[in-house]
Every structure is written in structure tokens, then in C-alpha cells.
């Protein structure tokens, strides 16, 4: 069994959003993102992969396609394949996100 403590794994950087990988297989990955107030993940899209954001602490302003919504703890956001998405931390607290993406665009199919 592989396990991680999500909040202990969270990292922050004064320069940009911090990403820490928790798990990665050929089928998916799971990261924890740490955003200081004012930081953002710029809008982008993934062809052939869906992304799910889970807000663990703080608040984030999420944009998926043309929709935008500010969400707090225990909220879940889906960014479907090919749809532009991004997140901004409006503050004043740090934002911690659990992020899943499948299929994993970082590894070749069949990699475990």
C-alpha cells in the first residue's frame, strides 16, 4: 500500500504555485497544489485528459470554459478534456487543492 498525508505533502512557494506529486501511474496522477494568496494556475487545456480539483482548504476562483466560480473547502470541480481551465487564489488564506488527472498525460500508456 502507498499512502500520503495530503496536508503534510502540501508545499508553497513565494514565486509560483507549488505542485507535489502524490501518486502517478500510466492511467492517472494525483497531485497536491499549494497557492499563496494572489497566485494562479494560468488557463490551459488538456487534450484527451480530464482534471478534477478538490478544495481542501482556502478558497479558489475556478474558471472552466466560460464559467467562473469561487469555491471553498470540500468543493469539487471538473475540467473536461479540451476545455480551458485555471484557478486563482483571491486570498487571504493559502489554497490547498487535491488534483486528479486521467488518463495521465505524463506517461506512456501501459506504464504502471
Phi, psi and omega per residue, in radians:
X1 nan 2.399 3.037
X2 -1.944 2.272 3.107
X3 -2.448 2.757 3.118
X4 -2.477 2.652 2.965
X5 -1.645 1.978 -3.027
X6 -0.987 -0.884 -3.057
X7 -1.250 -0.522 3.055
X8 -1.242 -0.512 -3.128
X9 -1.367 -0.385 -3.098
X10 -1.074 2.365 3.101
X11 -2.216 2.771 3.123
X12 -2.374 2.599 3.107
X13 -2.354 2.430 3.087
X14 -1.237 -0.294 -3.077
X15 -1.518 -0.759 -3.099
X16 -2.815 2.974 3.089
X17 -0.917 2.401 3.132
X18 -1.793 2.351 3.089
X19 -2.034 2.322 3.044
X20 -2.211 2.168 3.118
X21 -1.337 2.316 3.071
X22 -1.734 -0.800 -3.124
X23 -2.563 2.596 3.090
X24 -2.662 2.254 3.023
X25 -2.309 -3.139 3.080
X26 -1.219 -0.204 -3.095
X27 -1.818 -0.432 -3.091
X28 -2.834 2.931 2.901
X29 -2.392 2.785 3.116
X30 -2.356 2.104 -3.135
X31 -2.115 2.858 2.902
X32 -2.049 2.258 3.122
X33 -1.861 2.428 3.046
X34 -2.112 2.119 3.141
X35 -2.116 2.180 3.017
X36 -1.299 2.789 3.071
X37 -0.923 2.333 3.135
X38 1.594 -0.289 3.142
X39 -1.401 2.781 -3.141
X40 -2.573 2.796 2.898
X41 -1.798 2.008 -3.090
X42 -1.065 2.658 -3.136
X43 -1.084 2.388 3.137
X44 -2.799 3.017 3.124
X45 -2.401 2.741 3.093
X46 -2.152 2.075 3.069
X47 -1.350 2.188 3.045
X48 1.422 0.198 3.117
X49 -2.504 2.357 3.062
X50 -1.652 2.589 3.110
X51 -2.177 2.439 3.063
X52 -2.139 2.243 3.052
X53 -1.854 2.330 3.017
X54 -2.086 2.118 3.130
X55 -1.407 2.091 3.127
X56 -1.703 -0.675 3.077
X57 -2.712 2.704 -3.084
X58 1.449 -2.913 3.118
X59 -2.329 2.507 3.110
X60 -2.283 2.546 3.025
X61 -1.727 1.888 -3.058
X62 -1.732 2.424 3.046
X63 -2.173 2.156 3.080
X64 -2.290 1.998 -3.021
X65 1.100 -2.230 3.124
X66 -1.642 -0.124 -3.111
X67 -1.502 2.485 3.085
X68 -2.410 2.401 3.141
X69 -2.666 2.443 3.044
X70 -1.588 2.266 -3.054
X71 -2.322 2.670 -3.134
X72 -2.070 -2.876 -3.046
X73 -0.897 2.471 3.106
X74 1.282 0.159 3.026
X75 -1.524 2.606 -3.127
X76 -2.234 2.369 -3.106
X77 -2.205 2.340 3.063
X78 -1.848 2.241 2.994
X79 -1.975 1.743 -3.101
X80 -1.154 2.756 3.095
X81 -0.852 2.321 3.051
X82 1.428 -0.086 -3.114
X83 -1.740 2.245 3.116
X84 -1.088 2.445 -3.131
X85 -2.655 2.788 3.090
X86 -3.032 2.993 -3.119
X87 -2.489 2.542 3.110
X88 -2.254 2.421 3.049
X89 -1.667 1.854 -3.134
X90 -1.328 -0.149 3.129
X91 1.399 -3.097 0.111
X92 -1.502 -0.099 -3.092
X93 -1.619 2.842 2.960
X94 -1.157 2.643 3.116
X95 -1.995 2.223 3.082
X96 -2.064 2.177 -3.126
X97 -2.114 2.403 2.926
X98 -1.684 2.203 -3.008
X99 -2.199 2.251 3.081
X100 -2.042 2.488 3.045
X101 -2.435 2.328 3.141
X102 -2.593 2.473 -0.164
X103 -1.184 2.848 -3.082
X104 -1.245 1.994 -3.141
X105 -1.353 -0.153 -3.081
X106 -1.504 -0.326 -3.053
X107 -2.180 2.713 3.088
X108 -1.210 2.527 3.094
X109 -0.959 2.490 3.136
X110 1.538 -0.131 3.114
X111 -1.360 2.407 3.123
X112 -1.949 nan nan
